[in-house]
Amino acid sequence: MAVDLGGRSLGAVVTLRDRTEVDELMQELTSTRGLTDALRAQQHEFANRMHTVAGLLELDRADEALSFLTETSGAAEEFAESVKLRIRQPVVAALIVAKATVAAERAVTLLLSDRSDVPETLLGPQEMQGIVTILGNLIDNAIDAAALGPSPAHVTVRLVRNEDELTIRVSDTGPGIPAGASLSIFREGFSTKESVAGVGRGIGLALVRQVTGRMGGQITVTDGPGPVFTVVLPMAAAVTVP
């Protein structure tokens, strides 16, 4: 900010602010929004099921109502169990299950690769929060892209943890990244989505890149169609929960 006195320039004042706290707040806000979206989707899905069952009962179709409840709850439980078998870290597993409900609302199927393998480990809160932010934003971005692509639409998630690193890979069946934009997509404010008044765009992937860099990791992406985002994070030795 320029400083003038009596029409005479005296110089300028520069204010420096550490962005660490701002970035951490943005990361927490993004995680909270992701959780809110997942809870809203689950509530909406539950309400739809209850309305359907109520309608069948009103029509005196109790057998069909029971069959509907058994099939829908069975499918959800089967997916949750398959996630728990491969992703034994409860926070990450819960995020994937919740995002599957969000995806279903957009007519997108969320799949977990059979090659996924994450043990149940004791991780620090900062490390865990970073992983949730990265994975949540990548899945959200993939769901948006897949919803614009051909049907059937799906998003595939693969997570593998070995002794010293965690690999997160998210792919989708969407149209892919525009030619020449593979680097720009990580810039804050850049988005291929249509602008909507009051809705910030180009934040999710920028945050993914920031958090990945802060954790000492690397992120790469293929152009597609069906782009693949891969994040490799160095992991400190963790204690396995008995």
N, C-alpha and C positions, 0 to 999 in steps of 0.2 A: 504494500500500500504506500503510495507516494505521500511524502510529507512536505507541505508548502507553508511558508510563513511570509505574509505580506507580498505574495507573488513571487517569492524567491524559493527555489527548490533546495530543501535541506537534506534530501536523500530519500530513503524508503525504509519501511518496517516490514520485516519478513517474519511470519509466524510459522514455526515448525511444530508438528504434532505427530507423535508416535501412532502409527496406524494399527498397532497390535491389538489394542482394546477394541477399536472399531471393527477389525476383522473378526475378532472373537465373538463380538455381539452379533455380527451378521451371520456367523456360523451357527450360533445358538438359535437365532431367529429362523434360519432356514430349516434346522432340525425340528423346531417347534411347529412350523408350518407343515412340514412333511407328516408329522404325527397327527396334526389336526385334520389334514386331508384324509389320512388313512382311517381315523376314527369316524369322520363324516361319511366316508364311503361304506364302512362297515355298518353304521347305523342305517344308512339308506338301503343297503342290501337286506339287512334284517327286517326293516319295515316292509319292503317289497314281498319278502317271503311270508310274513305274517298276514299281509293283505290277501295274498294268494290263498293261504290256508283258510282264512276267514271266509273268503268267497266260496271255496269248495265245501266248507261246512254248511254255509247258508244254502247251498244247492243240494244238501244232503248227500254229499259225495265223500263220506268219511274215509273210505278206503283209499281214494285218490289223494286225499289230503295227507294221510299217513305215508303213502308211497312217495309223495313229493318231498315231504320233510326228510324221509330216510335217504333219498337219493341226493338231495342238495347238501344235507349235513355230512353225508358220507363222503362226497367229493371233496368238501372243504377239509374234513379231518384227514383224508388220505393225502392231500397236498401238504398239510401241516406236518404230518408224520414223516413224509419224504424229506421235507426240509430239515426237520430235527435230526434225522439220521445222518445227514451230510454236514449240516451246519450246527455244530454242538455248542457254539457260542450263543447264548440265549438272546442277547440284544440284537445281534445281526439276524438271527433266525426270525425273531419277531418282526423286524423291519421288512424282511422279504415276504412273510405271510401277509402283513398289512398292505404292502404295495400290490400284492396279487389282487386284493379286493378293489383297490383303486383302478388297476388295469382293467378289471372285468367291467367296470362302469363305462369304460371307453371301448368296449368290445375288443379288448386286447388280452391275450393269454400270456401270463408270466410263467416262464419255464425256468427250472433250476437244472443246470447241467449235471448229468450223472457223474461227471468227473470232479465235481465240487467236493472239497474236504477241508473243513475248518474245525480244529479241536476246541474243546472248551478250555479257555485259558484265562488267567487273571491278567487283565490289561489295565493300564492306567486310565483315568477318566479322560485325559486329554487325547490319548491315542484312540480310545474307543469312540469319542465324540467325532474325531476326524474321520474315522472309517465310516461312521453312520452318515456324516455329511457327504462324503464322496460317493458312497454307494447309493444313498437316497437321491441325490441330484442326478446321477447317471441314469438311474431307473426312471425317474420322472421325465427326463429328456427323451429317453428311448420310448416311453409310452406315448408321449406327444407325437414323436416321429412315426411310430408304428400305426397310430390311429389315422394318419394321413396316407398310409401306403395301401397296398393291395390286401384283399381278404383271402384267407384268414391272417389276421395280424398277431404277431407274437413278439415278445421280448425274452431273450435268453440271458441268464445270469450264471456266471461261473466264478467261484471263489476257491482258491487253493492256498493253504498256509503250509509252508515248510519251516525249517529251523530258523531261517533268518529273513524271510520275506513273505509278504502276502500279495497275491496276484488277484486283482479284481477285473473281470472281463464282462462287458455288457454289450450285447448286439441286438439289433431290431430289424424288422422287415420293412422299414420305412423307405422313403425315396432316396435317402443318402444325403451327403453333404455337398453343397454346390461346388462346382469346380473352382479350385484355387482358394477355397475358404477354410481349409483344414487347420490353418493357424489362426485365422481371424475369429473362429467360433469361441476361442478361449478369452477373447478380449471383452472386458466389461462393456455392456451396452450393445454389443453386436448380437443380432438375432435374425434368424430366417423366418420367424413367426410374425404374423400380422400384428401390428401395434394395436393395443386396446387401451383406451383412456383409463388412467389410474392404475394400470398394471405394469410393473417394471419388467423389462425384457433384457435378455443377455446377462443374467446374473448367475444362474446355476452353474454353467460350465466355467465361468470365470472364477467362481468360488472353489470349484473342484480343483482347478489348476493352482490356486493360491494355497489351499490346504495340502495338496499333494507336495508342492514345493517346500512348504514349511515342515512337512514330515520327512523330507529328504528323499521323496520318491520321484517317479517319472510317469508321464502319461503320453500315450500315443493313440492315434486314431487312423482308421482306414476310411477312404472316401465313400465306399459303398458302390451301388445300392446295398442296403443292409450294412451300414457302418459298424465297425467294432471299436469300442473304446477299451483300452487296456491300461490299468494303473498298477504299478509295481511299487510296493511300500516296504522299506526295510523294517524288520521287526526285531526288537530287542528280545532276548531270551525271556520266555514267559513261564510261569509255574502252572503246570497242569492241575486242574481241580480233580481231586480223587473221586 
